[in-house]
Amino acid sequence: MISDKCHQAAWQLKDPSNLAVTRILFGFLMAVDIHFERGFAEVDHRFGGFTQCHFPLFDFVKPPTFQWMCLVYLLMWLGACGIMVGYNFKLSCLSFIIPYWYILILDKTSWNNHSYLYGLLSILLLFSSANHYCSIDAWINPDIRNKPVPNWNYLLVKFQIFLLYFYAGVKKMDPEWLGGYSMKNLGSHWVFTPF
């Protein structure tokens, strides 16, 4: 009874426009983010230092030479742009996902909860139908143009964002946050300079 209602709710058809807005904004923000937060602007410094901190169990993953690392970042940036415009959507998602998680595994010192969220959202977008509206794919292929998408496309994204912010709220109850240590370090980031 309940499982039937859940199944019906998950497969109920919805308008694809909100998912397209999510796709466009995600692709745009990731294209900008790759340069600043993902470290493309400082790739030569980020992956050449002795202060590198790898994920446990992934110490065998090493960065390639500078030129190859630039190509990895370029592939990720092209994937983000492909997601944004909805061109060859599944391939664009893979072109973003693989370098993104590779770079995440290479250096965990510069990542936070949002980094994991971006990686997970890109995987969720890969399995979604976010290219059915306002995309080059929909323009090329009229069969998918404005075709409704199952509600689970929306539910998975909403659930993932809820999980991230729920656990981030729980994390802020520890002594490190309550004592102000984390905010002191976060406040020194260049983004907060005007404040």
ChimeraX commands (.cxc) that place a marker at each C-alpha (Angstrom):
marker #1 position 0.00,0.00,0.00 radius 0.5
marker #1 position 2.61,2.55,1.08 radius 0.5
marker #1 position 5.16,1.19,-1.39 radius 0.5
marker #1 position 2.62,1.58,-4.21 radius 0.5
marker #1 position 2.06,5.23,-3.27 radius 0.5
marker #1 position 5.80,5.84,-3.09 radius 0.5
marker #1 position 6.27,4.18,-6.47 radius 0.5
marker #1 position 3.50,6.30,-7.99 radius 0.5
marker #1 position 4.93,9.48,-6.47 radius 0.5
marker #1 position 8.41,8.67,-7.76 radius 0.5
marker #1 position 7.24,7.97,-11.32 radius 0.5
marker #1 position 4.68,10.78,-11.56 radius 0.5
marker #1 position 5.58,12.91,-14.57 radius 0.5
marker #1 position 6.72,16.48,-13.92 radius 0.5
marker #1 position 7.59,19.51,-15.98 radius 0.5
marker #1 position 11.31,19.38,-16.97 radius 0.5
marker #1 position 11.92,23.14,-16.74 radius 0.5
marker #1 position 13.00,23.28,-13.06 radius 0.5
marker #1 position 15.41,20.41,-13.61 radius 0.5
marker #1 position 16.81,22.29,-16.60 radius 0.5
marker #1 position 17.34,25.40,-14.46 radius 0.5
marker #1 position 19.17,23.22,-11.92 radius 0.5
marker #1 position 21.31,21.77,-14.72 radius 0.5
marker #1 position 22.15,25.19,-16.18 radius 0.5
marker #1 position 23.01,26.78,-12.83 radius 0.5
marker #1 position 25.01,23.74,-11.72 radius 0.5
marker #1 position 27.01,23.69,-14.95 radius 0.5
marker #1 position 27.66,27.43,-14.82 radius 0.5
marker #1 position 28.70,27.41,-11.17 radius 0.5
marker #1 position 30.98,24.41,-11.69 radius 0.5
marker #1 position 32.62,26.05,-14.73 radius 0.5
marker #1 position 33.41,29.06,-12.52 radius 0.5
marker #1 position 34.24,26.93,-9.48 radius 0.5
marker #1 position 36.86,24.84,-11.28 radius 0.5
marker #1 position 39.14,27.84,-11.61 radius 0.5
marker #1 position 38.86,29.13,-8.04 radius 0.5
marker #1 position 37.86,26.41,-5.58 radius 0.5
marker #1 position 38.92,23.26,-7.44 radius 0.5
marker #1 position 42.40,24.68,-7.88 radius 0.5
marker #1 position 42.91,25.09,-11.62 radius 0.5
marker #1 position 44.41,28.53,-11.02 radius 0.5
marker #1 position 47.08,27.03,-8.78 radius 0.5
marker #1 position 47.48,23.53,-10.21 radius 0.5
marker #1 position 51.27,23.83,-10.24 radius 0.5
marker #1 position 51.39,24.64,-6.50 radius 0.5
marker #1 position 48.56,22.42,-5.34 radius 0.5
marker #1 position 49.91,19.13,-6.63 radius 0.5
marker #1 position 53.63,19.62,-6.16 radius 0.5
marker #1 position 53.91,20.24,-2.42 radius 0.5
marker #1 position 54.87,17.99,0.44 radius 0.5
marker #1 position 51.79,19.01,2.47 radius 0.5
marker #1 position 49.51,16.92,0.30 radius 0.5
marker #1 position 46.95,14.87,2.17 radius 0.5
marker #1 position 45.43,11.88,0.37 radius 0.5
marker #1 position 42.32,9.95,1.27 radius 0.5
marker #1 position 43.07,6.76,3.22 radius 0.5
marker #1 position 43.06,3.67,0.99 radius 0.5
marker #1 position 43.80,5.89,-2.05 radius 0.5
marker #1 position 47.47,6.75,-1.37 radius 0.5
marker #1 position 48.39,4.94,-4.57 radius 0.5
marker #1 position 46.59,7.63,-6.63 radius 0.5
marker #1 position 49.23,10.14,-7.67 radius 0.5
marker #1 position 48.91,13.30,-9.77 radius 0.5
marker #1 position 50.33,13.22,-13.29 radius 0.5
marker #1 position 52.71,15.84,-14.67 radius 0.5
marker #1 position 51.67,19.49,-14.84 radius 0.5
marker #1 position 50.65,19.29,-18.52 radius 0.5
marker #1 position 48.47,16.22,-17.99 radius 0.5
marker #1 position 46.93,17.75,-14.88 radius 0.5
marker #1 position 45.96,20.80,-16.95 radius 0.5
marker #1 position 44.27,18.46,-19.44 radius 0.5
marker #1 position 42.37,16.80,-16.57 radius 0.5
marker #1 position 41.11,20.22,-15.47 radius 0.5
marker #1 position 40.26,21.16,-19.06 radius 0.5
marker #1 position 38.22,17.96,-19.46 radius 0.5
marker #1 position 36.36,18.76,-16.23 radius 0.5
marker #1 position 35.70,22.33,-17.39 radius 0.5
marker #1 position 34.42,21.14,-20.80 radius 0.5
marker #1 position 32.15,18.68,-18.98 radius 0.5
marker #1 position 30.76,21.50,-16.81 radius 0.5
marker #1 position 30.11,23.63,-19.90 radius 0.5
marker #1 position 28.44,20.67,-21.62 radius 0.5
marker #1 position 26.20,20.18,-18.59 radius 0.5
marker #1 position 25.31,23.87,-18.62 radius 0.5
marker #1 position 24.24,23.96,-22.27 radius 0.5
marker #1 position 22.89,20.41,-22.27 radius 0.5
marker #1 position 25.09,19.20,-25.12 radius 0.5
marker #1 position 25.71,15.45,-25.29 radius 0.5
marker #1 position 24.51,15.47,-21.72 radius 0.5
marker #1 position 25.51,12.02,-20.45 radius 0.5
marker #1 position 29.01,12.29,-21.92 radius 0.5
marker #1 position 29.36,15.82,-20.49 radius 0.5
marker #1 position 28.38,14.52,-17.06 radius 0.5
marker #1 position 30.98,11.76,-17.28 radius 0.5
marker #1 position 33.57,14.28,-18.51 radius 0.5
marker #1 position 32.92,16.27,-15.36 radius 0.5
marker #1 position 32.45,13.42,-12.85 radius 0.5
marker #1 position 35.58,11.38,-13.53 radius 0.5
marker #1 position 38.11,14.26,-13.26 radius 0.5
marker #1 position 36.18,15.78,-10.35 radius 0.5
marker #1 position 36.38,12.66,-8.18 radius 0.5
marker #1 position 39.94,11.99,-9.31 radius 0.5
marker #1 position 41.02,15.45,-8.11 radius 0.5
marker #1 position 39.02,14.99,-4.89 radius 0.5
marker #1 position 40.90,11.77,-4.17 radius 0.5
marker #1 position 44.24,13.43,-4.96 radius 0.5
marker #1 position 43.96,16.18,-2.35 radius 0.5
marker #1 position 41.48,16.12,0.49 radius 0.5
marker #1 position 42.96,19.09,2.35 radius 0.5
marker #1 position 41.08,21.68,0.32 radius 0.5
marker #1 position 37.60,20.13,0.30 radius 0.5
marker #1 position 34.50,20.56,2.42 radius 0.5
marker #1 position 30.94,19.20,2.56 radius 0.5
marker #1 position 29.97,21.20,-0.51 radius 0.5
marker #1 position 32.70,19.49,-2.51 radius 0.5
marker #1 position 31.05,16.14,-1.88 radius 0.5
marker #1 position 27.66,17.63,-2.70 radius 0.5
marker #1 position 28.89,18.86,-6.08 radius 0.5
marker #1 position 30.30,15.44,-6.90 radius 0.5
marker #1 position 27.12,13.67,-5.82 radius 0.5
marker #1 position 24.88,16.12,-7.67 radius 0.5
marker #1 position 26.85,15.54,-10.84 radius 0.5
marker #1 position 26.28,11.79,-10.47 radius 0.5
marker #1 position 22.55,12.36,-9.85 radius 0.5
marker #1 position 22.38,14.58,-12.94 radius 0.5
marker #1 position 24.02,11.82,-14.98 radius 0.5
marker #1 position 21.06,9.53,-14.27 radius 0.5
marker #1 position 18.45,12.28,-14.69 radius 0.5
marker #1 position 16.63,13.62,-17.72 radius 0.5
marker #1 position 17.84,17.18,-17.18 radius 0.5
marker #1 position 18.45,17.66,-20.89 radius 0.5
marker #1 position 14.78,17.53,-21.91 radius 0.5
marker #1 position 14.30,21.29,-21.70 radius 0.5
marker #1 position 16.36,24.28,-22.82 radius 0.5
marker #1 position 19.30,22.23,-24.05 radius 0.5
marker #1 position 21.19,21.61,-27.25 radius 0.5
marker #1 position 20.25,17.92,-27.00 radius 0.5
marker #1 position 16.55,18.82,-26.97 radius 0.5
marker #1 position 17.06,21.17,-29.91 radius 0.5
marker #1 position 18.83,18.42,-31.89 radius 0.5
marker #1 position 16.45,15.63,-30.86 radius 0.5
marker #1 position 12.77,16.71,-30.95 radius 0.5
marker #1 position 11.73,13.38,-29.35 radius 0.5
marker #1 position 12.99,14.52,-25.95 radius 0.5
marker #1 position 12.14,18.23,-26.30 radius 0.5
marker #1 position 9.95,19.32,-23.36 radius 0.5
marker #1 position 9.24,15.67,-22.54 radius 0.5
marker #1 position 8.07,15.33,-18.90 radius 0.5
marker #1 position 10.50,13.75,-16.46 radius 0.5
marker #1 position 9.76,11.32,-13.62 radius 0.5
marker #1 position 9.47,12.93,-10.19 radius 0.5
marker #1 position 12.37,10.85,-8.83 radius 0.5
marker #1 position 14.68,13.19,-10.78 radius 0.5
marker #1 position 13.62,15.96,-8.40 radius 0.5
marker #1 position 13.29,13.81,-5.28 radius 0.5
marker #1 position 16.87,12.54,-5.43 radius 0.5
marker #1 position 18.34,16.02,-5.77 radius 0.5
marker #1 position 16.17,17.38,-2.94 radius 0.5
marker #1 position 17.04,14.44,-0.69 radius 0.5
marker #1 position 20.77,14.83,-1.31 radius 0.5
marker #1 position 20.70,18.54,-0.47 radius 0.5
marker #1 position 18.62,17.82,2.65 radius 0.5
marker #1 position 21.15,15.20,3.82 radius 0.5
marker #1 position 24.09,17.54,3.37 radius 0.5
marker #1 position 22.55,20.43,5.28 radius 0.5
marker #1 position 21.09,18.19,7.98 radius 0.5
marker #1 position 24.47,16.67,8.77 radius 0.5
marker #1 position 26.17,20.07,8.44 radius 0.5
marker #1 position 23.74,21.35,11.10 radius 0.5
marker #1 position 24.51,18.40,13.36 radius 0.5
marker #1 position 28.25,19.00,12.87 radius 0.5
marker #1 position 27.87,22.58,14.06 radius 0.5
marker #1 position 26.95,21.32,17.52 radius 0.5
marker #1 position 30.49,20.12,18.26 radius 0.5
marker #1 position 32.88,22.13,20.46 radius 0.5
marker #1 position 34.99,23.23,17.49 radius 0.5
marker #1 position 32.08,25.15,15.95 radius 0.5
marker #1 position 30.55,26.30,19.22 radius 0.5
marker #1 position 33.93,27.66,20.35 radius 0.5
marker #1 position 34.33,29.69,17.16 radius 0.5
marker #1 position 37.50,27.95,15.94 radius 0.5
marker #1 position 36.04,26.97,12.57 radius 0.5
marker #1 position 34.52,30.38,11.87 radius 0.5
marker #1 position 37.80,32.11,12.69 radius 0.5
marker #1 position 39.57,30.11,9.96 radius 0.5
marker #1 position 36.65,30.37,7.55 radius 0.5
marker #1 position 36.46,34.14,8.11 radius 0.5
marker #1 position 40.01,34.57,6.81 radius 0.5
marker #1 position 38.98,33.32,3.34 radius 0.5
marker #1 position 39.28,35.97,0.58 radius 0.5
marker #1 position 35.51,35.82,-0.09 radius 0.5
marker #1 position 34.84,37.51,3.26 radius 0.5
marker #1 position 37.36,40.35,2.73 radius 0.5
marker #1 position 34.65,43.00,2.07 radius 0.5
marker #1 position 32.99,42.13,5.38 radius 0.5
marker link #1:1,2 radius 0.2
marker link #1:2,3 radius 0.2
marker link #1:3,4 radius 0.2
marker link #1:4,5 radius 0.2
marker link #1:5,6 radius 0.2
marker link #1:6,7 radius 0.2
marker link #1:7,8 radius 0.2
marker link #1:8,9 radius 0.2
marker link #1:9,10 radius 0.2
marker link #1:10,11 radius 0.2
marker link #1:11,12 radius 0.2
marker link #1:12,13 radius 0.2
marker link #1:13,14 radius 0.2
marker link #1:14,15 radius 0.2
marker link #1:15,16 radius 0.2
marker link #1:16,17 radius 0.2
marker link #1:17,18 radius 0.2
marker link #1:18,19 radius 0.2
marker link #1:19,20 radius 0.2
marker link #1:20,21 radius 0.2
marker link #1:21,22 radius 0.2
marker link #1:22,23 radius 0.2
marker link #1:23,24 radius 0.2
marker link #1:24,25 radius 0.2
marker link #1:25,26 radius 0.2
marker link #1:26,27 radius 0.2
marker link #1:27,28 radius 0.2
marker link #1:28,29 radius 0.2
marker link #1:29,30 radius 0.2
marker link #1:30,31 radius 0.2
marker link #1:31,32 radius 0.2
marker link #1:32,33 radius 0.2
marker link #1:33,34 radius 0.2
marker link #1:34,35 radius 0.2
marker link #1:35,36 radius 0.2
marker link #1:36,37 radius 0.2
marker link #1:37,38 radius 0.2
marker link #1:38,39 radius 0.2
marker link #1:39,40 radius 0.2
marker link #1:40,41 radius 0.2
marker link #1:41,42 radius 0.2
marker link #1:42,43 radius 0.2
marker link #1:43,44 radius 0.2
marker link #1:44,45 radius 0.2
marker link #1:45,46 radius 0.2
marker link #1:46,47 radius 0.2
marker link #1:47,48 radius 0.2
marker link #1:48,49 radius 0.2
marker link #1:49,50 radius 0.2
marker link #1:50,51 radius 0.2
marker link #1:51,52 radius 0.2
marker link #1:52,53 radius 0.2
marker link #1:53,54 radius 0.2
marker link #1:54,55 radius 0.2
marker link #1:55,56 radius 0.2
marker link #1:56,57 radius 0.2
marker link #1:57,58 radius 0.2
marker link #1:58,59 radius 0.2
marker link #1:59,60 radius 0.2
marker link #1:60,61 radius 0.2
marker link #1:61,62 radius 0.2
marker link #1:62,63 radius 0.2
marker link #1:63,64 radius 0.2
marker link #1:64,65 radius 0.2
marker link #1:65,66 radius 0.2
marker link #1:66,67 radius 0.2
marker link #1:67,68 radius 0.2
marker link #1:68,69 radius 0.2
marker link #1:69,70 radius 0.2
marker link #1:70,71 radius 0.2
marker link #1:71,72 radius 0.2
marker link #1:72,73 radius 0.2
marker link #1:73,74 radius 0.2
marker link #1:74,75 radius 0.2
marker link #1:75,76 radius 0.2
marker link #1:76,77 radius 0.2
marker link #1:77,78 radius 0.2
marker link #1:78,79 radius 0.2
marker link #1:79,80 radius 0.2
marker link #1:80,81 radius 0.2
marker link #1:81,82 radius 0.2
marker link #1:82,83 radius 0.2
marker link #1:83,84 radius 0.2
marker link #1:84,85 radius 0.2
marker link #1:85,86 radius 0.2
marker link #1:86,87 radius 0.2
marker link #1:87,88 radius 0.2
marker link #1:88,89 radius 0.2
marker link #1:89,90 radius 0.2
marker link #1:90,91 radius 0.2
marker link #1:91,92 radius 0.2
marker link #1:92,93 radius 0.2
marker link #1:93,94 radius 0.2
marker link #1:94,95 radius 0.2
marker link #1:95,96 radius 0.2
marker link #1:96,97 radius 0.2
marker link #1:97,98 radius 0.2
marker link #1:98,99 radius 0.2
marker link #1:99,100 radius 0.2
marker link #1:100,101 radius 0.2
marker link #1:101,102 radius 0.2
marker link #1:102,103 radius 0.2
marker link #1:103,104 radius 0.2
marker link #1:104,105 radius 0.2
marker link #1:105,106 radius 0.2
marker link #1:106,107 radius 0.2
marker link #1:107,108 radius 0.2
marker link #1:108,109 radius 0.2
marker link #1:109,110 radius 0.2
marker link #1:110,111 radius 0.2
marker link #1:111,112 radius 0.2
marker link #1:112,113 radius 0.2
marker link #1:113,114 radius 0.2
marker link #1:114,115 radius 0.2
marker link #1:115,116 radius 0.2
marker link #1:116,117 radius 0.2
marker link #1:117,118 radius 0.2
marker link #1:118,119 radius 0.2
marker link #1:119,120 radius 0.2
marker link #1:120,121 radius 0.2
marker link #1:121,122 radius 0.2
marker link #1:122,123 radius 0.2
marker link #1:123,124 radius 0.2
marker link #1:124,125 radius 0.2
marker link #1:125,126 radius 0.2
marker link #1:126,127 radius 0.2
marker link #1:127,128 radius 0.2
marker link #1:128,129 radius 0.2
marker link #1:129,130 radius 0.2
marker link #1:130,131 radius 0.2
marker link #1:131,132 radius 0.2
marker link #1:132,133 radius 0.2
marker link #1:133,134 radius 0.2
marker link #1:134,135 radius 0.2
marker link #1:135,136 radius 0.2
marker link #1:136,137 radius 0.2
marker link #1:137,138 radius 0.2
marker link #1:138,139 radius 0.2
marker link #1:139,140 radius 0.2
marker link #1:140,141 radius 0.2
marker link #1:141,142 radius 0.2
marker link #1:142,143 radius 0.2
marker link #1:143,144 radius 0.2
marker link #1:144,145 radius 0.2
marker link #1:145,146 radius 0.2
marker link #1:146,147 radius 0.2
marker link #1:147,148 radius 0.2
marker link #1:148,149 radius 0.2
marker link #1:149,150 radius 0.2
marker link #1:150,151 radius 0.2
marker link #1:151,152 radius 0.2
marker link #1:152,153 radius 0.2
marker link #1:153,154 radius 0.2
marker link #1:154,155 radius 0.2
marker link #1:155,156 radius 0.2
marker link #1:156,157 radius 0.2
marker link #1:157,158 radius 0.2
marker link #1:158,159 radius 0.2
marker link #1:159,160 radius 0.2
marker link #1:160,161 radius 0.2
marker link #1:161,162 radius 0.2
marker link #1:162,163 radius 0.2
marker link #1:163,164 radius 0.2
marker link #1:164,165 radius 0.2
marker link #1:165,166 radius 0.2
marker link #1:166,167 radius 0.2
marker link #1:167,168 radius 0.2
marker link #1:168,169 radius 0.2
marker link #1:169,170 radius 0.2
marker link #1:170,171 radius 0.2
marker link #1:171,172 radius 0.2
marker link #1:172,173 radius 0.2
marker link #1:173,174 radius 0.2
marker link #1:174,175 radius 0.2
marker link #1:175,176 radius 0.2
marker link #1:176,177 radius 0.2
marker link #1:177,178 radius 0.2
marker link #1:178,179 radius 0.2
marker link #1:179,180 radius 0.2
marker link #1:180,181 radius 0.2
marker link #1:181,182 radius 0.2
marker link #1:182,183 radius 0.2
marker link #1:183,184 radius 0.2
marker link #1:184,185 radius 0.2
marker link #1:185,186 radius 0.2
marker link #1:186,187 radius 0.2
marker link #1:187,188 radius 0.2
marker link #1:188,189 radius 0.2
marker link #1:189,190 radius 0.2
marker link #1:190,191 radius 0.2
marker link #1:191,192 radius 0.2
marker link #1:192,193 radius 0.2
marker link #1:193,194 radius 0.2
marker link #1:194,195 radius 0.2
view
